[in-house]
Amino acid sequence: MSTPDPALGFDSLPFRGRARVGAAAPERPLAPASTPARTPAAWRIGFVAAAAWFALGLLTIYWPNQAVGFSDWAYTDEFGIAAITAGALLLAVALLGTRAGRVPHLLRPAGPWLVALPVLFAIWEIATAKLALLPTPFFAPPQSLVETYIDDWRRLGESLLHSARLLAHGFVLGALAGFLTGVTIGWSRIAGYWVHPVLRFLGPVPASALLPLAFFFFPSSYAAAVFLIALATGFPVAVLTWSGVAGVNRNYYDVARTMGASERFLVLRVAIPAALPQVFVGLFMGLGAAFSVLVTAEMMGVKAGLGFYLSWAQGWASYSNMYAALIVMAVLCSGLITLLFKVRDRVLSWQKGTVKW
């Protein structure tokens, strides 16, 4: 056993726990000055998508159509050229990689859909225009939609504007009326006693069932349609707003009253903010109900809009026009719901992402 060295003041044995004073530090490998950035993997699915769109274009152009009656499907070559152009663009993005800017980053999540869409279009094209397996005029090939959008865009655009205006009037009025009703019956016991039973009794009745009465009592079909859309929107908004206001924790009110808050402050700054998550759920439900009533009202009485366009196209057996209008209607509905979600995430920033769309 060794003894401490009095000259050094520490144990002369090899020290294992920590470096000895004055001892040379062990050499460590130097870290590289900079680590090269990893090169992102090539967008393989982009090449597959480009090949699928190329194949769709070639199939559309070079496979002869099955003539229906005395006419052939118009815009067949244009549809094939559009598919080849889409394939060329996807191939360019896949080859350029990061040099294409943000485009690859935006397209990567949609990669499988970019492959599935041309496959679905090809199946649709073969089953209709190429082999005529599906009966006409109930089923038309994809180029018939192109023909509708090019030849009838003016009438379709006017119908879209009429529907958007009618939906905006009815939805805004219904949302305001439902919100005020829900806040009133949620805050006031007297109002809740008288209004809540009426809401429970008449609210579940479909608004479209009141269509004959609305057309009788209102001076115009447009006003009747606005009332029905507002009615369909207001019921879910009122019920969920009432539920949100009535479900606020009473401790919030007690704390606010302790600090001298007035009744107006309690309603505007405590009850309504706490009920906003339920209010937006009611708005989402009301928007869906408003769309169904919108189409019904336009088919039955309003002589304009997408619903009227659908009824007109069905009456003339122009099913390609009907499908084109349905696609426009789906884009409109989906776009409005997406916009409403954006507003919700902005207003309820602390709950962003809790509800998905």
C-alpha positions in Angstrom: 0.0 0.0 0.0 1.5 3.3 -1.0 1.5 6.4 1.1 0.7 10.0 0.2 3.6 11.9 -1.3 4.1 14.9 1.0 5.7 16.9 -1.9 2.8 16.5 -4.2 0.0 16.5 -1.6 -2.0 13.8 -3.3 -2.0 10.0 -3.6 0.8 8.8 -5.8 -1.2 5.8 -7.0 -3.0 6.1 -10.4 -6.1 8.2 -9.8 -9.3 6.6 -11.3 -12.1 8.8 -10.2 -11.0 12.2 -11.6 -8.0 13.8 -13.3 -5.1 14.7 -11.0 -4.0 18.2 -10.6 -1.3 19.1 -13.0 -1.8 15.9 -15.1 -2.1 16.3 -18.8 -5.7 16.1 -20.0 -6.4 13.0 -22.2 -6.5 13.8 -25.8 -10.0 13.8 -27.4 -10.8 13.5 -31.1 -11.6 16.8 -32.5 -15.2 17.2 -33.7 -15.6 18.2 -37.4 -16.0 21.9 -37.9 -19.3 21.5 -39.6 -21.5 18.5 -40.3 -22.7 18.4 -43.8 -26.5 18.6 -44.2 -28.2 15.4 -45.2 -29.3 15.3 -48.7 -33.1 14.6 -48.9 -34.0 11.4 -50.5 -35.3 11.6 -54.1 -39.0 11.9 -54.5 -39.5 8.4 -55.8 -43.3 8.6 -55.6 -43.1 11.7 -57.8 -41.6 9.6 -60.6 -44.4 7.0 -60.1 -47.0 9.7 -60.2 -45.5 11.3 -63.4 -45.5 7.9 -65.1 -49.2 7.3 -64.1 -50.2 10.7 -65.5 -48.2 10.0 -68.7 -49.9 6.6 -69.1 -53.4 8.2 -68.6 -52.7 10.8 -71.3 -51.4 8.2 -73.8 -54.3 5.9 -73.1 -56.8 8.7 -73.6 -55.3 9.9 -76.9 -54.3 6.7 -78.6 -57.1 4.3 -77.6 -60.1 5.0 -79.8 -63.4 6.0 -78.2 -66.5 3.8 -78.4 -68.8 6.1 -80.4 -72.2 6.8 -78.7 -74.9 7.2 -81.3 -73.7 9.5 -84.1 -71.2 11.5 -82.0 -67.9 11.0 -80.3 -66.8 12.4 -76.9 -65.5 15.9 -77.3 -62.3 17.2 -75.7 -60.7 13.8 -75.6 -57.4 14.9 -77.0 -57.4 18.0 -74.8 -57.9 15.8 -71.7 -55.1 13.5 -72.7 -52.8 16.5 -73.3 -53.7 17.9 -69.9 -52.8 14.6 -68.3 -49.4 14.5 -70.1 -48.7 18.0 -69.0 -49.4 17.1 -65.4 -47.1 14.2 -65.7 -44.3 16.4 -67.2 -44.7 18.9 -64.3 -44.5 16.2 -61.7 -41.4 14.7 -63.5 -39.7 18.1 -63.5 -40.4 18.6 -59.8 -39.1 15.1 -59.0 -35.9 15.8 -61.0 -35.2 19.2 -59.6 -35.7 18.2 -56.0 -34.8 21.0 -53.6 -34.1 23.3 -56.5 -37.8 23.5 -57.2 -38.3 25.6 -54.0 -41.2 24.8 -51.8 -43.1 22.8 -54.4 -41.7 19.4 -53.5 -42.4 20.1 -49.8 -46.0 20.9 -50.6 -46.6 18.0 -52.9 -44.9 15.2 -50.8 -48.0 14.7 -48.5 -50.2 14.3 -51.6 -47.9 11.8 -53.3 -50.1 8.7 -53.0 -53.1 10.7 -54.2 -51.2 11.9 -57.2 -50.7 8.3 -58.1 -54.3 7.2 -57.2 -56.0 9.9 -59.2 -54.7 9.0 -62.7 -55.4 5.4 -61.9 -59.0 6.2 -61.0 -59.4 8.5 -64.1 -58.0 5.6 -66.3 -60.6 3.2 -64.9 -63.3 5.7 -65.4 -62.1 6.4 -69.0 -61.9 2.8 -69.9 -65.3 1.9 -68.5 -67.1 4.8 -70.3 -65.4 6.2 -73.4 -63.2 3.3 -74.4 -65.4 0.2 -73.8 -68.8 1.7 -73.0 -69.4 -0.7 -70.1 -71.5 1.9 -68.2 -74.8 3.0 -69.8 -75.1 6.4 -71.3 -76.2 9.1 -70.6 -76.1 8.3 -66.9 -72.3 7.8 -67.0 -70.0 10.0 -69.0 -66.1 10.0 -69.3 -63.9 12.6 -67.5 -63.6 14.7 -70.7 -67.3 15.4 -70.5 -66.7 17.4 -67.3 -64.0 19.4 -69.2 -66.6 20.0 -71.9 -69.1 21.3 -69.4 -66.7 23.6 -67.6 -65.5 25.1 -71.0 -68.9 25.4 -72.8 -71.2 26.1 -69.8 -69.0 28.0 -67.4 -71.0 31.1 -67.6 -74.3 29.5 -66.4 -72.5 27.4 -63.9 -70.7 30.5 -62.5 -73.9 32.4 -62.2 -75.5 29.5 -60.4 -72.5 29.4 -58.0 -72.9 33.1 -57.2 -76.6 32.8 -56.6 -76.1 29.9 -54.2 -73.3 31.6 -52.4 -75.4 34.8 -51.9 -78.4 32.8 -50.7 -76.3 30.7 -48.4 -74.5 33.7 -46.9 -77.8 35.5 -46.2 -79.4 32.5 -44.6 -76.4 31.3 -42.7 -75.4 34.6 -41.2 -79.0 35.4 -40.1 -79.4 31.9 -38.6 -76.1 32.0 -36.8 -76.8 35.4 -35.2 -80.3 34.4 -34.2 -79.1 31.0 -32.8 -76.2 32.6 -31.0 -78.4 35.3 -29.3 -81.1 32.7 -28.4 -78.5 30.3 -26.9 -76.9 33.0 -24.8 -80.3 34.2 -23.6 -81.7 30.9 -22.5 -78.3 29.9 -21.1 -78.0 33.0 -18.9 -81.7 33.8 -18.0 -83.7 31.2 -16.2 -87.0 32.9 -17.2 -86.1 32.9 -20.9 -84.9 29.3 -20.6 -88.2 28.3 -19.0 -90.2 29.7 -21.9 -87.9 29.3 -24.9 -86.2 26.0 -24.2 -89.3 23.8 -24.5 -90.2 25.4 -27.8 -86.7 24.9 -29.1 -86.8 21.2 -28.1 -90.2 20.7 -29.7 -89.8 22.5 -33.0 -86.0 22.4 -33.4 -85.6 18.8 -34.5 -88.2 19.2 -37.3 -86.4 19.3 -40.6 -86.4 22.7 -42.1 -87.2 21.3 -45.6 -90.5 19.9 -44.2 -91.6 23.5 -43.8 -91.0 24.4 -47.4 -94.7 24.6 -48.5 -95.5 26.9 -45.5 -92.5 29.1 -46.1 -93.4 29.6 -49.7 -96.9 30.5 -48.7 -96.2 33.0 -45.9 -93.2 34.8 -47.4 -93.5 37.3 -50.3 -90.9 35.6 -52.5 -89.2 32.3 -52.9 -85.9 33.9 -52.2 -87.1 35.2 -48.8 -88.6 31.8 -48.0 -85.3 30.1 -48.8 -83.4 32.5 -46.6 -85.8 31.8 -43.7 -85.4 28.0 -44.1 -81.6 28.1 -44.3 -81.6 30.4 -41.2 -83.9 28.0 -39.4 -81.7 25.0 -40.2 -78.6 26.9 -39.1 -80.0 28.5 -36.0 -81.2 25.3 -34.2 -77.8 23.6 -33.7 -76.1 27.0 -33.0 -78.7 27.8 -30.3 -78.6 24.4 -28.6 -74.8 24.3 -28.4 -74.5 27.9 -27.4 -77.0 27.4 -24.6 -75.1 24.2 -23.5 -71.8 26.1 -23.5 -73.1 29.1 -21.5 -75.0 26.8 -19.0 -71.9 24.6 -18.5 -69.5 27.4 -17.5 -67.9 26.8 -14.1 -69.7 28.9 -11.5 -66.4 29.7 -9.8 -65.5 31.9 -12.7 -68.6 34.0 -12.0 -67.9 34.1 -8.3 -64.3 35.4 -8.9 -65.5 38.0 -11.3 -68.2 39.2 -8.9 -65.7 39.4 -6.1 -63.7 41.8 -8.3 -66.8 44.0 -8.9 -67.8 42.7 -12.3 -71.2 43.7 -13.7 -73.8 41.4 -15.3 -72.8 42.7 -18.7 -69.2 41.9 -18.0 -70.1 38.4 -16.9 -72.0 37.7 -20.1 -69.6 39.3 -22.6 -66.2 38.5 -20.9 -66.9 35.2 -19.0 -69.9 33.3 -20.4 -69.5 33.9 -24.1 -65.7 33.2 -24.3 -66.1 30.0 -22.3 -68.9 28.9 -24.6 -67.1 29.6 -27.9 -65.8 26.0 -28.4 -69.4 24.8 -28.4 -70.5 27.7 -30.5 -68.1 26.7 -33.3 -69.3 23.1 -33.2 -72.9 24.5 -33.7 -71.7 26.6 -36.6 -70.1 23.5 -38.3 -73.3 21.5 -37.8 -75.4 24.5 -39.0 -73.4 24.9 -42.1 -74.0 21.3 -43.2 -77.7 21.6 -42.5 -77.8 24.9 -44.4 -76.3 23.2 -47.5 -78.9 20.5 -47.6 -81.8 23.0 -47.2 -80.1 25.3 -49.9 -80.2 22.5 -52.5 -83.8 21.5 -51.6 -85.0 25.1 -51.7 -83.3 25.8 -55.1 -84.7 22.7 -56.6 -88.3 23.3 -55.4 -88.8 27.1 -55.7 -85.8 29.3 -56.3 -85.2 29.6 -60.0 -81.4 30.1 -59.7 -78.4 28.5 -58.0 -76.6 25.2 -58.0 -79.7 23.3 -56.9 -81.7 24.7 -59.8 -78.9 23.8 -62.1 -78.9 20.2 -60.9 -82.7 20.0 -61.4 -82.4 21.5 -64.9 -79.5 19.2 -65.9 -81.5 16.1 -64.7 -84.5 17.2 -66.6 -82.6 17.4 -69.8 -80.7 14.1 -69.1 -77.5 16.1 -69.1 -75.7 14.1 -66.4 -72.3 15.4 -67.2 -73.6 18.9 -66.3 -75.1 17.4 -63.1 -71.8 15.9 -62.1 -69.9 19.1 -62.8 -72.4 21.0 -60.6 -71.9 18.4 -57.8 -68.2 18.9 -57.9 -68.5 22.7 -57.7 -70.9 22.3 -54.8 -68.5 20.0 -53.0 -65.7 22.4 -53.5 -67.8 25.3 -52.2 -68.9 23.4 -49.1 -65.5 22.0 -48.3 -63.9 25.5 -48.8 -66.4 27.2 -46.5 -65.9 24.6 -43.7 -62.1 24.9 -44.1 -62.5 28.7 -43.8 -64.6 28.3 -40.7 -61.9 26.1 -39.2 -59.3 28.7 -39.9 -61.4 31.3 -38.1 -61.9 28.9 -35.2 -58.1 28.2 -34.9 -57.5 32.0 -34.9 -60.2 32.8 -32.3 -59.5 29.8 -30.1 -55.8 29.7 -30.5 -55.4 27.8 -27.2 -57.4 25.0 -28.7 -55.8 24.9 -32.1 -55.6 21.5 -33.6 -58.0 19.8 -31.1 -60.7 19.5 -33.8 -59.5 18.2 -37.1 -60.8 18.7 -40.6 
